[in-house]
Amino acid sequence: MTDEYGPDDPRWEAVHRFLDGLSPLPERREVERWMSDDLSVQRYIKAHTKVWSMIGRRIGPNPVDPEDAWESIQDRIAEHDRRERFALPGRGIEHLRVIDGGLVENAPRRRIAWRVASVSAAVLLIGSTYVLARAVSSSSVPVSYMAMRGETPHEQRLPDGARVVLAPDSRLSFAIDRNGNHVATLVGEASFTVQHRADRVFLVRAGDIETRDLGTEFDVRAYPGSDARVAVKSGRVSVKTPYGTEVLEGGRLEQVDIAARTVHVTAVSLAYFDWTAGRLVFTDSPLREVADELGRKYNVDFDIGDADLAAVSVTVAVPDGTLEHTLGLLGQTVAGLQYKVDGHKVQLFRQ
């Protein structure tokens, strides 16, 4: 374990890409491993999260000033350190790194990313939700939310009042575009509850699909490398895909088949949405898909070397329990299935 994480650490740029939601999947998992092995990296990331979460709660006519927010969090940490007899290194604006957010030329605003230097153990008290709020000078600056692999789904409130639950290993940003549309951009899966209003349009963009709220509760799923899909719990949505536009009513699921260049619409049960409460329900799902979903839930990587086994159809309900209990359920569901757990890796095979 290192004593302090900072700019001289070779991991510095990788951690910054992680904080900005720009890491490729292998690098993201590597940063998560660093967090579990090194408290200094964990403190750094959680401090960054805490500061931006403070700013995100102050969106409106009187947004918080970045330097004031940093001073406030430093005061809180310093007070905790005095009580707990920890030492807090320097403070002030020199501990921030302001970078160009890469907006188009002549844009009227900047996106600002903070880099918090070494912080005290008090930051470990911060909750596990990773909210990176880049909303400093305008409500149209994107506000970003992140749910880590292995994190329990829980509800967030977007700045316009819409409710969202992020699935593990998912990222979402929210902004109001120049046309006044409220736009959520998603990588992963999220469940939305949106009150339809005549004075604004609420859109979710994920992969190659765009979902427009027509007054509803709905789920959007678009993990990299998999088919995107939208399921409606109640109300209606309009879904625009490369292969056409459909209006979905409650109880329907639309899945984009990339390989076949088509869209399938089927019925969906309410159990489909149980993941928001930590319970997963699979119906005639390939074992590979089941394993991917469980990997995100438990922060493990599944290895299925047998292609025939990976394609086996699985129907099972997985309660919010331990990984070992879940693997036991799979073993009861798939004939002859065996497993071997080695740290964060799980091998599935048949004898």
Protein Blocks (a to p, Z undefined) as FASTA:
>chain_A
ZZbdcfklmklmmmmmmmnopacfklmmmmmmmmmmmmklmmmmmmmmmmmmmmmmmgcj
kdcdfklmmmmmmmmmmmmmmmnopacddedjklpccddehiaehiabdcdddddddddf
klmmpcfbdcdddbfkbckbccdddddehiacdddddfkopacdddehiacdddddfkop
acdddehjddddddddfkbccdddehjbccddehiaddddddehiacddddfbhcddddd
fkbccdddehiacdddfklopaddddddfklmmmmnopacdehiafklmmmmmmmmnopa
cddfblklmmpccddddddddfklmmmmmmmmmghiacddehjaccdddZZ
